[in-house]
Amino acid sequence: FGSSFRLRAGEFCLDTSQDSTMAVMKARAAALLLLGFCASMAFVPAPRHVAPVAAGALGMLAAAPAYADKIDDAAKVLSEKSYPFLKEIDWTSDVYAKLPTQKPLAVMEAINKMLVMGAAMDSEALKKGVLAHSKAIAGMDSNLVATLDDYTSVNSAIGHMIASVPASTTMDVYNAFAKFNLGSDIGPYMMSKVNAADAKAAYDALMTFKDVVKASQR
């Protein structure tokens, strides 16, 4: 989830810099992995609590989409609190196009879970998500960072998209990528590239967003 969680602008902008289909898919998968990884390994003080927290966040986001206004409000707060962190990330780095220790087949299988999830999403929510991302990409600055307004729209759209599918489908995606082994040095390396306080604020905001969506479940 993550992106980051909602570091999604970086995921989509990578498409324009890759020359092969496999490279494109690896870039997208790596960006998604980073979102979950940053939340689970970089932001959580106690590593032993990482998996339950990250898994719970994804599961709880799979809520009924009836409370759109609350999701929008929560997305606004999430965006404002995580935007400083977003701007600190070097989106031009090639680290997002690398998946250590993973074979192409494993990457393809994980991406398949994402495609299944996408196919199950509410069509209107999916359309809004695509348009939000398209607008955000068009408005990125020279550092490949979207404007705060566009970033907020993307977060809101993704919240609705995830909310439109069953929790089991969301967890299928999480579990597929959780199997990837990025090594023990990736978390500290990524944290060294940003302000730790901003990273923690972004994670805390995500957890609040997750709680709002959880409270909206029927």
C-alpha positions as CSV (number, residue, x, y, z in Angstrom):
1,F,0.0,0.0,0.0
2,G,2.2,2.0,0.9
3,S,3.4,4.1,-0.8
4,S,3.2,5.0,-0.3
5,F,2.9,4.5,0.5
6,R,1.5,6.7,-1.8
7,L,4.7,7.4,-3.5
8,R,2.8,6.4,-6.6
9,A,3.9,9.2,-8.9
10,G,7.3,7.5,-9.0
11,E,5.8,4.2,-9.9
12,F,4.0,5.6,-13.0
13,C,6.7,7.9,-14.2
14,L,9.2,5.0,-14.4
15,D,7.2,3.7,-17.4
16,T,8.7,6.3,-19.7
17,S,12.3,5.5,-18.9
18,Q,12.3,1.7,-19.6
19,D,12.9,0.0,-22.9
20,S,11.5,-3.5,-22.4
21,T,8.3,-4.9,-21.2
22,M,10.0,-6.8,-18.4
23,A,11.8,-3.7,-17.2
24,V,8.5,-1.8,-17.1
25,M,6.8,-4.5,-15.0
26,K,9.8,-4.8,-12.7
27,A,9.7,-1.0,-12.2
28,R,6.1,-1.0,-11.2
29,A,6.5,-4.0,-9.0
30,A,9.5,-2.5,-7.3
31,A,7.7,0.8,-6.6
32,L,4.8,-1.1,-5.0
33,L,7.2,-3.1,-3.0
34,L,8.9,0.1,-1.8
35,L,5.6,1.4,-0.5
36,G,5.0,-1.6,1.6
37,F,8.6,-1.9,2.5
38,C,9.0,1.6,3.7
39,A,6.0,1.3,6.0
40,S,7.0,-2.1,7.3
41,M,10.8,-1.9,7.7
42,A,11.8,1.7,7.6
43,F,9.1,3.4,9.7
44,V,8.3,0.9,12.4
45,P,10.5,1.1,15.5
46,A,10.0,-2.5,16.5
47,P,10.7,-4.9,13.5
48,R,8.9,-7.8,15.0
49,H,5.6,-5.9,14.7
50,V,6.1,-5.0,11.1
51,A,4.2,-7.8,9.3
52,P,1.0,-7.6,11.3
53,V,0.9,-3.8,11.0
54,A,1.5,-3.7,7.3
55,A,-0.8,-6.6,6.6
56,G,-3.5,-5.1,8.8
57,A,-3.2,-1.8,7.0
58,L,-3.8,-3.4,3.6
59,G,-6.6,-5.6,4.9
60,M,-8.5,-2.8,6.6
61,L,-8.3,-0.6,3.5
62,A,-10.5,-3.1,1.7
63,A,-13.7,-1.6,3.0
64,A,-17.0,-0.9,1.5
65,P,-16.9,2.3,-0.7
66,A,-20.1,3.8,0.8
67,Y,-18.3,6.4,2.9
68,A,-16.5,8.3,0.1
69,D,-16.6,11.6,2.0
70,K,-14.6,10.2,4.9
71,I,-12.1,8.6,2.6
72,D,-11.6,11.8,0.8
73,D,-11.1,13.8,4.0
74,A,-8.7,11.2,5.4
75,A,-6.8,11.2,2.1
76,K,-6.3,15.0,2.4
77,V,-4.8,14.7,5.8
78,L,-2.6,11.8,4.7
79,S,-1.4,13.8,1.7
80,E,-0.5,16.9,3.7
81,K,1.4,15.0,6.4
82,S,3.3,12.7,4.0
83,Y,4.1,15.3,1.3
84,P,7.4,16.5,2.9
85,F,8.5,12.8,2.8
86,L,7.4,12.4,-0.8
87,K,9.5,15.4,-1.9
88,E,12.6,14.0,-0.2
89,I,12.7,10.8,-2.3
90,D,14.9,10.7,-5.3
91,W,12.4,9.4,-7.9
92,T,15.1,9.5,-10.6
93,S,17.1,6.7,-8.8
94,D,17.3,3.3,-10.5
95,V,16.7,1.5,-7.2
96,Y,13.0,1.3,-8.0
97,A,13.7,-0.8,-11.1
98,K,15.6,-3.5,-9.2
99,L,14.2,-6.5,-7.4
100,P,17.0,-8.3,-5.6
101,T,17.0,-12.1,-5.6
102,Q,13.7,-12.3,-7.6
103,K,13.3,-14.3,-10.8
104,P,11.1,-13.0,-13.6
105,L,8.5,-15.7,-13.0
106,A,8.1,-14.7,-9.4
107,V,7.7,-11.1,-10.4
108,M,5.1,-12.1,-13.1
109,E,3.1,-14.1,-10.6
110,A,3.0,-11.2,-8.1
111,I,1.9,-8.8,-10.9
112,N,-0.8,-11.2,-11.8
113,K,-2.3,-10.8,-8.4
114,M,-2.3,-7.0,-9.0
115,L,-4.1,-7.5,-12.3
116,V,-6.7,-9.7,-10.7
117,M,-7.3,-7.0,-8.0
118,G,-7.6,-4.4,-10.7
119,A,-10.1,-6.4,-12.6
120,A,-12.3,-6.7,-9.5
121,M,-12.3,-3.0,-8.8
122,D,-15.4,-0.9,-9.2
123,S,-15.2,0.5,-12.8
124,E,-16.1,4.1,-11.8
125,A,-13.5,4.1,-9.0
126,L,-10.9,2.6,-11.4
127,K,-11.7,5.3,-14.0
128,K,-11.2,8.1,-11.5
129,G,-8.0,6.5,-10.4
130,V,-6.6,6.4,-13.9
131,L,-7.6,10.0,-14.6
132,A,-6.1,11.1,-11.2
133,H,-2.8,9.5,-12.0
134,S,-2.8,10.8,-15.5
135,K,-3.3,14.4,-14.3
136,A,-0.6,13.9,-11.6
137,I,1.9,12.6,-14.1
138,A,1.3,15.5,-16.4
139,G,1.8,18.0,-13.6
140,M,5.0,16.6,-12.1
141,D,8.0,18.9,-11.5
142,S,11.6,18.3,-12.6
143,N,12.0,15.9,-9.6
144,L,9.1,13.8,-10.8
145,V,7.0,14.9,-7.8
146,A,3.3,15.6,-8.3
147,T,1.6,18.7,-6.9
148,L,0.0,18.4,-3.5
149,D,-3.5,18.7,-5.0
150,D,-2.8,16.0,-7.5
151,Y,-1.1,13.8,-4.9
152,T,-4.2,14.2,-2.7
153,S,-6.5,13.2,-5.6
154,V,-4.4,10.1,-6.3
155,N,-4.5,9.1,-2.6
156,S,-8.2,9.5,-2.5
157,A,-8.7,7.6,-5.8
158,I,-6.6,4.7,-4.6
159,G,-8.5,4.6,-1.3
160,H,-11.7,4.2,-3.2
161,M,-10.2,1.7,-5.6
162,I,-9.0,-0.5,-2.8
163,A,-12.2,-0.1,-0.9
164,S,-14.2,-1.5,-3.8
165,V,-12.6,-5.0,-3.7
166,P,-12.8,-7.7,-1.0
167,A,-10.1,-7.8,1.7
168,S,-9.1,-11.2,0.6
169,T,-8.2,-9.8,-2.8
170,T,-6.2,-7.0,-1.3
171,M,-4.3,-9.5,0.9
172,D,-3.5,-11.7,-2.1
173,V,-1.5,-8.8,-3.5
174,Y,0.2,-8.1,-0.2
175,N,1.1,-11.8,0.4
176,A,2.5,-12.1,-3.2
177,F,4.9,-9.3,-2.7
178,A,5.6,-10.2,1.0
179,K,7.5,-13.3,-0.3
180,F,10.1,-11.1,-2.0
181,N,13.4,-10.9,-0.2
182,L,15.0,-7.5,-0.5
183,G,17.7,-8.1,2.0
184,S,18.3,-6.6,5.4
185,D,20.2,-3.5,4.1
186,I,17.4,-2.0,2.0
187,G,15.4,-0.5,4.9
188,P,18.4,1.4,6.5
189,Y,19.6,2.5,3.0
190,M,16.2,4.0,2.0
191,M,15.8,5.7,5.4
192,S,19.3,7.2,5.1
193,K,18.1,9.1,2.0
194,V,15.2,10.9,3.7
195,N,14.4,12.8,6.9
196,A,13.5,10.1,9.5
197,A,11.0,12.4,11.2
198,D,9.2,13.0,7.9
199,A,9.2,9.3,7.1
200,K,7.7,8.5,10.5
201,A,5.0,11.2,10.1
202,A,4.1,9.7,6.7
203,Y,3.7,6.3,8.3
204,D,1.6,7.6,11.2
205,A,-0.6,9.4,8.7
206,L,-1.1,6.2,6.7
207,M,-2.1,4.4,9.9
208,T,-4.7,7.1,10.6
209,F,-6.0,6.8,7.1
210,K,-6.3,3.0,7.6
211,D,-8.2,3.5,10.8
212,V,-10.7,5.9,9.1
213,V,-11.4,3.3,6.3
214,K,-11.7,0.5,8.9
215,A,-14.2,2.5,10.8
216,S,-16.2,3.0,7.6
217,Q,-16.6,-0.8,7.1
218,R,-20.1,-2.1,7.4
